[in-house]
Amino acid sequence: MTENMNPRVVIEQNCSWCEAFSETSFVSILHEDGLWQREQYWLLEWAVCNLISNAVEHADVCAPIFQIFSRTIGLICSHLDSNDLFEIKNLERDDVYAFRERIQIVFEGFFLKRLPKNALFDELNPLLPKDGS
């Protein structure tokens, strides 16, 4: 799956103001339907980690990556707010907390140019190496 994927395309598909934005992307489905698509999240995380590990000049993807982070964290906060009607329908509360922490670590890693270790998380991203990053 990842051999044919371009990490920049994955990022652009998840950023609403990019030309390549897709209504079937992780961020779009989460926002529109309140569904956490694990496979699409793994792909997004893979893309972020790939950009970190390849040490590519990534100034041009900083804004889209920040928008993805901001939207996703905002939706998680809305889900956890008892006064907000938004709900992530297919995750248990513990999973929401785990993904919130994971997103913070992965996206901070992008901006710090430091790849988080996949083994750090209880649930491994199947698109990333199990023992290394």
Phi and psi in radians as a Rosetta constraint file:
Dihedral C 1 N 2 CA 2 C 2 CIRCULARHARMONIC -1.316 0.35
Dihedral N 2 CA 2 C 2 N 3 CIRCULARHARMONIC -0.356 0.35
Dihedral C 2 N 3 CA 3 C 3 CIRCULARHARMONIC -1.053 0.35
Dihedral N 3 CA 3 C 3 N 4 CIRCULARHARMONIC -0.609 0.35
Dihedral C 3 N 4 CA 4 C 4 CIRCULARHARMONIC -1.699 0.35
Dihedral N 4 CA 4 C 4 N 5 CIRCULARHARMONIC -0.012 0.35
Dihedral C 4 N 5 CA 5 C 5 CIRCULARHARMONIC -1.636 0.35
Dihedral N 5 CA 5 C 5 N 6 CIRCULARHARMONIC 2.548 0.35
Dihedral C 5 N 6 CA 6 C 6 CIRCULARHARMONIC -1.859 0.35
Dihedral N 6 CA 6 C 6 N 7 CIRCULARHARMONIC 2.119 0.35
Dihedral C 6 N 7 CA 7 C 7 CIRCULARHARMONIC -1.052 0.35
Dihedral N 7 CA 7 C 7 N 8 CIRCULARHARMONIC -0.605 0.35
Dihedral C 7 N 8 CA 8 C 8 CIRCULARHARMONIC -1.150 0.35
Dihedral N 8 CA 8 C 8 N 9 CIRCULARHARMONIC -0.645 0.35
Dihedral C 8 N 9 CA 9 C 9 CIRCULARHARMONIC -1.138 0.35
Dihedral N 9 CA 9 C 9 N 10 CIRCULARHARMONIC -0.744 0.35
Dihedral C 9 N 10 CA 10 C 10 CIRCULARHARMONIC -1.041 0.35
Dihedral N 10 CA 10 C 10 N 11 CIRCULARHARMONIC -0.780 0.35
Dihedral C 10 N 11 CA 11 C 11 CIRCULARHARMONIC -1.064 0.35
Dihedral N 11 CA 11 C 11 N 12 CIRCULARHARMONIC -0.850 0.35
Dihedral C 11 N 12 CA 12 C 12 CIRCULARHARMONIC -1.114 0.35
Dihedral N 12 CA 12 C 12 N 13 CIRCULARHARMONIC -0.577 0.35
Dihedral C 12 N 13 CA 13 C 13 CIRCULARHARMONIC -1.166 0.35
Dihedral N 13 CA 13 C 13 N 14 CIRCULARHARMONIC -0.425 0.35
Dihedral C 13 N 14 CA 14 C 14 CIRCULARHARMONIC -1.689 0.35
Dihedral N 14 CA 14 C 14 N 15 CIRCULARHARMONIC -0.061 0.35
Dihedral C 14 N 15 CA 15 C 15 CIRCULARHARMONIC -1.835 0.35
Dihedral N 15 CA 15 C 15 N 16 CIRCULARHARMONIC 2.050 0.35
Dihedral C 15 N 16 CA 16 C 16 CIRCULARHARMONIC -1.082 0.35
Dihedral N 16 CA 16 C 16 N 17 CIRCULARHARMONIC -0.419 0.35
Dihedral C 16 N 17 CA 17 C 17 CIRCULARHARMONIC -1.754 0.35
Dihedral N 17 CA 17 C 17 N 18 CIRCULARHARMONIC 0.154 0.35
Dihedral C 17 N 18 CA 18 C 18 CIRCULARHARMONIC -1.528 0.35
Dihedral N 18 CA 18 C 18 N 19 CIRCULARHARMONIC 2.604 0.35
Dihedral C 18 N 19 CA 19 C 19 CIRCULARHARMONIC -1.038 0.35
Dihedral N 19 CA 19 C 19 N 20 CIRCULARHARMONIC -0.602 0.35
Dihedral C 19 N 20 CA 20 C 20 CIRCULARHARMONIC -1.452 0.35
Dihedral N 20 CA 20 C 20 N 21 CIRCULARHARMONIC 0.068 0.35
Dihedral C 20 N 21 CA 21 C 21 CIRCULARHARMONIC -0.868 0.35
Dihedral N 21 CA 21 C 21 N 22 CIRCULARHARMONIC 2.373 0.35
Dihedral C 21 N 22 CA 22 C 22 CIRCULARHARMONIC -2.116 0.35
Dihedral N 22 CA 22 C 22 N 23 CIRCULARHARMONIC 2.345 0.35
Dihedral C 22 N 23 CA 23 C 23 CIRCULARHARMONIC -1.257 0.35
Dihedral N 23 CA 23 C 23 N 24 CIRCULARHARMONIC -0.113 0.35
Dihedral C 23 N 24 CA 24 C 24 CIRCULARHARMONIC -1.791 0.35
Dihedral N 24 CA 24 C 24 N 25 CIRCULARHARMONIC 0.154 0.35
Dihedral C 24 N 25 CA 25 C 25 CIRCULARHARMONIC -1.319 0.35
Dihedral N 25 CA 25 C 25 N 26 CIRCULARHARMONIC 2.883 0.35
Dihedral C 25 N 26 CA 26 C 26 CIRCULARHARMONIC -0.953 0.35
Dihedral N 26 CA 26 C 26 N 27 CIRCULARHARMONIC -0.913 0.35
Dihedral C 26 N 27 CA 27 C 27 CIRCULARHARMONIC -1.118 0.35
Dihedral N 27 CA 27 C 27 N 28 CIRCULARHARMONIC -0.720 0.35
Dihedral C 27 N 28 CA 28 C 28 CIRCULARHARMONIC -1.127 0.35
Dihedral N 28 CA 28 C 28 N 29 CIRCULARHARMONIC -0.824 0.35
Dihedral C 28 N 29 CA 29 C 29 CIRCULARHARMONIC -1.139 0.35
Dihedral N 29 CA 29 C 29 N 30 CIRCULARHARMONIC -0.680 0.35
Dihedral C 29 N 30 CA 30 C 30 CIRCULARHARMONIC -1.093 0.35
Dihedral N 30 CA 30 C 30 N 31 CIRCULARHARMONIC -0.806 0.35
Dihedral C 30 N 31 CA 31 C 31 CIRCULARHARMONIC -1.176 0.35
Dihedral N 31 CA 31 C 31 N 32 CIRCULARHARMONIC -0.826 0.35
Dihedral C 31 N 32 CA 32 C 32 CIRCULARHARMONIC -1.387 0.35
Dihedral N 32 CA 32 C 32 N 33 CIRCULARHARMONIC -0.677 0.35
Dihedral C 32 N 33 CA 33 C 33 CIRCULARHARMONIC -1.992 0.35
Dihedral N 33 CA 33 C 33 N 34 CIRCULARHARMONIC -0.144 0.35
Dihedral C 33 N 34 CA 34 C 34 CIRCULARHARMONIC 1.186 0.35
Dihedral N 34 CA 34 C 34 N 35 CIRCULARHARMONIC 0.517 0.35
Dihedral C 34 N 35 CA 35 C 35 CIRCULARHARMONIC -1.987 0.35
Dihedral N 35 CA 35 C 35 N 36 CIRCULARHARMONIC 2.294 0.35
Dihedral C 35 N 36 CA 36 C 36 CIRCULARHARMONIC -1.634 0.35
Dihedral N 36 CA 36 C 36 N 37 CIRCULARHARMONIC 1.843 0.35
Dihedral C 36 N 37 CA 37 C 37 CIRCULARHARMONIC -1.571 0.35
Dihedral N 37 CA 37 C 37 N 38 CIRCULARHARMONIC 1.788 0.35
Dihedral C 37 N 38 CA 38 C 38 CIRCULARHARMONIC -0.971 0.35
Dihedral N 38 CA 38 C 38 N 39 CIRCULARHARMONIC -0.820 0.35
Dihedral C 38 N 39 CA 39 C 39 CIRCULARHARMONIC -1.049 0.35
Dihedral N 39 CA 39 C 39 N 40 CIRCULARHARMONIC -0.711 0.35
Dihedral C 39 N 40 CA 40 C 40 CIRCULARHARMONIC -1.245 0.35
Dihedral N 40 CA 40 C 40 N 41 CIRCULARHARMONIC -0.596 0.35
Dihedral C 40 N 41 CA 41 C 41 CIRCULARHARMONIC -1.153 0.35
Dihedral N 41 CA 41 C 41 N 42 CIRCULARHARMONIC -0.766 0.35
Dihedral C 41 N 42 CA 42 C 42 CIRCULARHARMONIC -1.012 0.35
Dihedral N 42 CA 42 C 42 N 43 CIRCULARHARMONIC -0.702 0.35
Dihedral C 42 N 43 CA 43 C 43 CIRCULARHARMONIC -1.123 0.35
Dihedral N 43 CA 43 C 43 N 44 CIRCULARHARMONIC -0.759 0.35
Dihedral C 43 N 44 CA 44 C 44 CIRCULARHARMONIC -1.099 0.35
Dihedral N 44 CA 44 C 44 N 45 CIRCULARHARMONIC -0.802 0.35
Dihedral C 44 N 45 CA 45 C 45 CIRCULARHARMONIC -1.084 0.35
Dihedral N 45 CA 45 C 45 N 46 CIRCULARHARMONIC -0.738 0.35
Dihedral C 45 N 46 CA 46 C 46 CIRCULARHARMONIC -0.990 0.35
Dihedral N 46 CA 46 C 46 N 47 CIRCULARHARMONIC -0.783 0.35
Dihedral C 46 N 47 CA 47 C 47 CIRCULARHARMONIC -1.081 0.35
Dihedral N 47 CA 47 C 47 N 48 CIRCULARHARMONIC -0.794 0.35
Dihedral C 47 N 48 CA 48 C 48 CIRCULARHARMONIC -1.078 0.35
Dihedral N 48 CA 48 C 48 N 49 CIRCULARHARMONIC -0.827 0.35
Dihedral C 48 N 49 CA 49 C 49 CIRCULARHARMONIC -1.142 0.35
Dihedral N 49 CA 49 C 49 N 50 CIRCULARHARMONIC -0.633 0.35
Dihedral C 49 N 50 CA 50 C 50 CIRCULARHARMONIC -1.101 0.35
Dihedral N 50 CA 50 C 50 N 51 CIRCULARHARMONIC -0.724 0.35
Dihedral C 50 N 51 CA 51 C 51 CIRCULARHARMONIC -1.135 0.35
Dihedral N 51 CA 51 C 51 N 52 CIRCULARHARMONIC -0.608 0.35
Dihedral C 51 N 52 CA 52 C 52 CIRCULARHARMONIC -1.212 0.35
Dihedral N 52 CA 52 C 52 N 53 CIRCULARHARMONIC -0.902 0.35
Dihedral C 52 N 53 CA 53 C 53 CIRCULARHARMONIC -1.166 0.35
Dihedral N 53 CA 53 C 53 N 54 CIRCULARHARMONIC -0.506 0.35
Dihedral C 53 N 54 CA 54 C 54 CIRCULARHARMONIC -1.508 0.35
Dihedral N 54 CA 54 C 54 N 55 CIRCULARHARMONIC -0.001 0.35
Dihedral C 54 N 55 CA 55 C 55 CIRCULARHARMONIC 0.801 0.35
Dihedral N 55 CA 55 C 55 N 56 CIRCULARHARMONIC 0.694 0.35
Dihedral C 55 N 56 CA 56 C 56 CIRCULARHARMONIC -1.338 0.35
Dihedral N 56 CA 56 C 56 N 57 CIRCULARHARMONIC 2.598 0.35
Dihedral C 56 N 57 CA 57 C 57 CIRCULARHARMONIC -1.077 0.35
Dihedral N 57 CA 57 C 57 N 58 CIRCULARHARMONIC 2.017 0.35
Dihedral C 57 N 58 CA 58 C 58 CIRCULARHARMONIC -2.089 0.35
Dihedral N 58 CA 58 C 58 N 59 CIRCULARHARMONIC 0.433 0.35
Dihedral C 58 N 59 CA 59 C 59 CIRCULARHARMONIC -1.055 0.35
Dihedral N 59 CA 59 C 59 N 60 CIRCULARHARMONIC -0.601 0.35
Dihedral C 59 N 60 CA 60 C 60 CIRCULARHARMONIC -1.279 0.35
Dihedral N 60 CA 60 C 60 N 61 CIRCULARHARMONIC -0.234 0.35
Dihedral C 60 N 61 CA 61 C 61 CIRCULARHARMONIC -1.866 0.35
Dihedral N 61 CA 61 C 61 N 62 CIRCULARHARMONIC 0.012 0.35
Dihedral C 61 N 62 CA 62 C 62 CIRCULARHARMONIC -1.071 0.35
Dihedral N 62 CA 62 C 62 N 63 CIRCULARHARMONIC -0.802 0.35
Dihedral C 62 N 63 CA 63 C 63 CIRCULARHARMONIC -1.129 0.35
Dihedral N 63 CA 63 C 63 N 64 CIRCULARHARMONIC -0.835 0.35
Dihedral C 63 N 64 CA 64 C 64 CIRCULARHARMONIC -1.079 0.35
Dihedral N 64 CA 64 C 64 N 65 CIRCULARHARMONIC -0.680 0.35
Dihedral C 64 N 65 CA 65 C 65 CIRCULARHARMONIC -1.148 0.35
Dihedral N 65 CA 65 C 65 N 66 CIRCULARHARMONIC -0.696 0.35
Dihedral C 65 N 66 CA 66 C 66 CIRCULARHARMONIC -1.133 0.35
Dihedral N 66 CA 66 C 66 N 67 CIRCULARHARMONIC -0.697 0.35
Dihedral C 66 N 67 CA 67 C 67 CIRCULARHARMONIC -1.084 0.35
Dihedral N 67 CA 67 C 67 N 68 CIRCULARHARMONIC -0.744 0.35
Dihedral C 67 N 68 CA 68 C 68 CIRCULARHARMONIC -1.066 0.35
Dihedral N 68 CA 68 C 68 N 69 CIRCULARHARMONIC -0.826 0.35
Dihedral C 68 N 69 CA 69 C 69 CIRCULARHARMONIC -1.031 0.35
Dihedral N 69 CA 69 C 69 N 70 CIRCULARHARMONIC -0.867 0.35
Dihedral C 69 N 70 CA 70 C 70 CIRCULARHARMONIC -1.064 0.35
Dihedral N 70 CA 70 C 70 N 71 CIRCULARHARMONIC -0.799 0.35
Dihedral C 70 N 71 CA 71 C 71 CIRCULARHARMONIC -1.126 0.35
Dihedral N 71 CA 71 C 71 N 72 CIRCULARHARMONIC -0.766 0.35
Dihedral C 71 N 72 CA 72 C 72 CIRCULARHARMONIC -1.170 0.35
Dihedral N 72 CA 72 C 72 N 73 CIRCULARHARMONIC -0.801 0.35
Dihedral C 72 N 73 CA 73 C 73 CIRCULARHARMONIC -1.112 0.35
Dihedral N 73 CA 73 C 73 N 74 CIRCULARHARMONIC -0.680 0.35
Dihedral C 73 N 74 CA 74 C 74 CIRCULARHARMONIC -1.061 0.35
Dihedral N 74 CA 74 C 74 N 75 CIRCULARHARMONIC -0.723 0.35
Dihedral C 74 N 75 CA 75 C 75 CIRCULARHARMONIC -1.186 0.35
Dihedral N 75 CA 75 C 75 N 76 CIRCULARHARMONIC -0.671 0.35
Dihedral C 75 N 76 CA 76 C 76 CIRCULARHARMONIC -1.090 0.35
Dihedral N 76 CA 76 C 76 N 77 CIRCULARHARMONIC -0.777 0.35
Dihedral C 76 N 77 CA 77 C 77 CIRCULARHARMONIC -1.074 0.35
Dihedral N 77 CA 77 C 77 N 78 CIRCULARHARMONIC -0.716 0.35
Dihedral C 77 N 78 CA 78 C 78 CIRCULARHARMONIC -1.084 0.35
Dihedral N 78 CA 78 C 78 N 79 CIRCULARHARMONIC -0.735 0.35
Dihedral C 78 N 79 CA 79 C 79 CIRCULARHARMONIC -1.062 0.35
Dihedral N 79 CA 79 C 79 N 80 CIRCULARHARMONIC -0.709 0.35
Dihedral C 79 N 80 CA 80 C 80 CIRCULARHARMONIC -1.393 0.35
Dihedral N 80 CA 80 C 80 N 81 CIRCULARHARMONIC -0.213 0.35
Dihedral C 80 N 81 CA 81 C 81 CIRCULARHARMONIC -1.493 0.35
Dihedral N 81 CA 81 C 81 N 82 CIRCULARHARMONIC 2.006 0.35
Dihedral C 81 N 82 CA 82 C 82 CIRCULARHARMONIC -1.140 0.35
Dihedral N 82 CA 82 C 82 N 83 CIRCULARHARMONIC -0.295 0.35
Dihedral C 82 N 83 CA 83 C 83 CIRCULARHARMONIC -1.599 0.35
Dihedral N 83 CA 83 C 83 N 84 CIRCULARHARMONIC -0.019 0.35
Dihedral C 83 N 84 CA 84 C 84 CIRCULARHARMONIC -1.826 0.35
Dihedral N 84 CA 84 C 84 N 85 CIRCULARHARMONIC 2.465 0.35
Dihedral C 84 N 85 CA 85 C 85 CIRCULARHARMONIC -1.439 0.35
Dihedral N 85 CA 85 C 85 N 86 CIRCULARHARMONIC -0.262 0.35
Dihedral C 85 N 86 CA 86 C 86 CIRCULARHARMONIC -1.144 0.35
Dihedral N 86 CA 86 C 86 N 87 CIRCULARHARMONIC 2.431 0.35
Dihedral C 86 N 87 CA 87 C 87 CIRCULARHARMONIC -2.478 0.35
Dihedral N 87 CA 87 C 87 N 88 CIRCULARHARMONIC 2.347 0.35
Dihedral C 87 N 88 CA 88 C 88 CIRCULARHARMONIC -1.528 0.35
Dihedral N 88 CA 88 C 88 N 89 CIRCULARHARMONIC 1.899 0.35
Dihedral C 88 N 89 CA 89 C 89 CIRCULARHARMONIC -1.314 0.35
Dihedral N 89 CA 89 C 89 N 90 CIRCULARHARMONIC -0.436 0.35
Dihedral C 89 N 90 CA 90 C 90 CIRCULARHARMONIC -2.003 0.35
Dihedral N 90 CA 90 C 90 N 91 CIRCULARHARMONIC 0.387 0.35
Dihedral C 90 N 91 CA 91 C 91 CIRCULARHARMONIC -2.203 0.35
Dihedral N 91 CA 91 C 91 N 92 CIRCULARHARMONIC 2.448 0.35
Dihedral C 91 N 92 CA 92 C 92 CIRCULARHARMONIC -1.337 0.35
Dihedral N 92 CA 92 C 92 N 93 CIRCULARHARMONIC 2.770 0.35
Dihedral C 92 N 93 CA 93 C 93 CIRCULARHARMONIC -0.944 0.35
Dihedral N 93 CA 93 C 93 N 94 CIRCULARHARMONIC -0.756 0.35
Dihedral C 93 N 94 CA 94 C 94 CIRCULARHARMONIC -1.073 0.35
Dihedral N 94 CA 94 C 94 N 95 CIRCULARHARMONIC -0.657 0.35
Dihedral C 94 N 95 CA 95 C 95 CIRCULARHARMONIC -1.159 0.35
Dihedral N 95 CA 95 C 95 N 96 CIRCULARHARMONIC -0.661 0.35
Dihedral C 95 N 96 CA 96 C 96 CIRCULARHARMONIC -1.074 0.35
Dihedral N 96 CA 96 C 96 N 97 CIRCULARHARMONIC -0.801 0.35
Dihedral C 96 N 97 CA 97 C 97 CIRCULARHARMONIC -1.091 0.35
Dihedral N 97 CA 97 C 97 N 98 CIRCULARHARMONIC -0.746 0.35
Dihedral C 97 N 98 CA 98 C 98 CIRCULARHARMONIC -1.115 0.35
Dihedral N 98 CA 98 C 98 N 99 CIRCULARHARMONIC -0.753 0.35
Dihedral C 98 N 99 CA 99 C 99 CIRCULARHARMONIC -1.221 0.35
Dihedral N 99 CA 99 C 99 N 100 CIRCULARHARMONIC -0.581 0.35
Dihedral C 99 N 100 CA 100 C 100 CIRCULARHARMONIC -1.056 0.35
Dihedral N 100 CA 100 C 100 N 101 CIRCULARHARMONIC -0.828 0.35
Dihedral C 100 N 101 CA 101 C 101 CIRCULARHARMONIC -1.126 0.35
Dihedral N 101 CA 101 C 101 N 102 CIRCULARHARMONIC -0.724 0.35
Dihedral C 101 N 102 CA 102 C 102 CIRCULARHARMONIC -1.073 0.35
Dihedral N 102 CA 102 C 102 N 103 CIRCULARHARMONIC -0.802 0.35
Dihedral C 102 N 103 CA 103 C 103 CIRCULARHARMONIC -1.073 0.35
Dihedral N 103 CA 103 C 103 N 104 CIRCULARHARMONIC -0.748 0.35
Dihedral C 103 N 104 CA 104 C 104 CIRCULARHARMONIC -1.041 0.35
Dihedral N 104 CA 104 C 104 N 105 CIRCULARHARMONIC -0.789 0.35
Dihedral C 104 N 105 CA 105 C 105 CIRCULARHARMONIC -1.157 0.35
Dihedral N 105 CA 105 C 105 N 106 CIRCULARHARMONIC -0.804 0.35
Dihedral C 105 N 106 CA 106 C 106 CIRCULARHARMONIC -1.153 0.35
Dihedral N 106 CA 106 C 106 N 107 CIRCULARHARMONIC -0.827 0.35
Dihedral C 106 N 107 CA 107 C 107 CIRCULARHARMONIC -1.274 0.35
Dihedral N 107 CA 107 C 107 N 108 CIRCULARHARMONIC -0.607 0.35
Dihedral C 107 N 108 CA 108 C 108 CIRCULARHARMONIC -1.081 0.35
Dihedral N 108 CA 108 C 108 N 109 CIRCULARHARMONIC -0.682 0.35
Dihedral C 108 N 109 CA 109 C 109 CIRCULARHARMONIC -1.020 0.35
Dihedral N 109 CA 109 C 109 N 110 CIRCULARHARMONIC -0.676 0.35
Dihedral C 109 N 110 CA 110 C 110 CIRCULARHARMONIC -1.049 0.35
Dihedral N 110 CA 110 C 110 N 111 CIRCULARHARMONIC -0.867 0.35
Dihedral C 110 N 111 CA 111 C 111 CIRCULARHARMONIC -1.248 0.35
Dihedral N 111 CA 111 C 111 N 112 CIRCULARHARMONIC -0.464 0.35
Dihedral C 111 N 112 CA 112 C 112 CIRCULARHARMONIC -1.530 0.35
Dihedral N 112 CA 112 C 112 N 113 CIRCULARHARMONIC -0.129 0.35
Dihedral C 112 N 113 CA 113 C 113 CIRCULARHARMONIC 1.019 0.35
Dihedral N 113 CA 113 C 113 N 114 CIRCULARHARMONIC 0.731 0.35
Dihedral C 113 N 114 CA 114 C 114 CIRCULARHARMONIC -2.284 0.35
Dihedral N 114 CA 114 C 114 N 115 CIRCULARHARMONIC 1.997 0.35
Dihedral C 114 N 115 CA 115 C 115 CIRCULARHARMONIC -1.267 0.35
Dihedral N 115 CA 115 C 115 N 116 CIRCULARHARMONIC 2.164 0.35
Dihedral C 115 N 116 CA 116 C 116 CIRCULARHARMONIC -1.274 0.35
Dihedral N 116 CA 116 C 116 N 117 CIRCULARHARMONIC 2.659 0.35
Dihedral C 116 N 117 CA 117 C 117 CIRCULARHARMONIC -1.447 0.35
Dihedral N 117 CA 117 C 117 N 118 CIRCULARHARMONIC 2.252 0.35
Dihedral C 117 N 118 CA 118 C 118 CIRCULARHARMONIC -1.025 0.35
Dihedral N 118 CA 118 C 118 N 119 CIRCULARHARMONIC -0.604 0.35
Dihedral C 118 N 119 CA 119 C 119 CIRCULARHARMONIC -1.173 0.35
Dihedral N 119 CA 119 C 119 N 120 CIRCULARHARMONIC -0.233 0.35
Dihedral C 119 N 120 CA 120 C 120 CIRCULARHARMONIC -1.147 0.35
Dihedral N 120 CA 120 C 120 N 121 CIRCULARHARMONIC -0.439 0.35
Dihedral C 120 N 121 CA 121 C 121 CIRCULARHARMONIC -1.740 0.35
Dihedral N 121 CA 121 C 121 N 122 CIRCULARHARMONIC 2.580 0.35
Dihedral C 121 N 122 CA 122 C 122 CIRCULARHARMONIC -1.109 0.35
Dihedral N 122 CA 122 C 122 N 123 CIRCULARHARMONIC -0.742 0.35
Dihedral C 122 N 123 CA 123 C 123 CIRCULARHARMONIC -1.797 0.35
Dihedral N 123 CA 123 C 123 N 124 CIRCULARHARMONIC 2.106 0.35
Dihedral C 123 N 124 CA 124 C 124 CIRCULARHARMONIC -1.457 0.35
Dihedral N 124 CA 124 C 124 N 125 CIRCULARHARMONIC 2.468 0.35
Dihedral C 124 N 125 CA 125 C 125 CIRCULARHARMONIC -1.317 0.35
Dihedral N 125 CA 125 C 125 N 126 CIRCULARHARMONIC 2.052 0.35
Dihedral C 125 N 126 CA 126 C 126 CIRCULARHARMONIC -1.167 0.35
Dihedral N 126 CA 126 C 126 N 127 CIRCULARHARMONIC -0.238 0.35
Dihedral C 126 N 127 CA 127 C 127 CIRCULARHARMONIC -1.564 0.35
Dihedral N 127 CA 127 C 127 N 128 CIRCULARHARMONIC -0.097 0.35
Dihedral C 127 N 128 CA 128 C 128 CIRCULARHARMONIC -1.970 0.35
Dihedral N 128 CA 128 C 128 N 129 CIRCULARHARMONIC 2.693 0.35
Dihedral C 128 N 129 CA 129 C 129 CIRCULARHARMONIC -1.025 0.35
Dihedral N 129 CA 129 C 129 N 130 CIRCULARHARMONIC 2.455 0.35
Dihedral C 129 N 130 CA 130 C 130 CIRCULARHARMONIC -1.249 0.35
Dihedral N 130 CA 130 C 130 N 131 CIRCULARHARMONIC -0.671 0.35
Dihedral C 130 N 131 CA 131 C 131 CIRCULARHARMONIC -1.624 0.35
Dihedral N 131 CA 131 C 131 N 132 CIRCULARHARMONIC -0.525 0.35
Dihedral C 131 N 132 CA 132 C 132 CIRCULARHARMONIC -1.686 0.35
Dihedral N 132 CA 132 C 132 N 133 CIRCULARHARMONIC -2.169 0.35
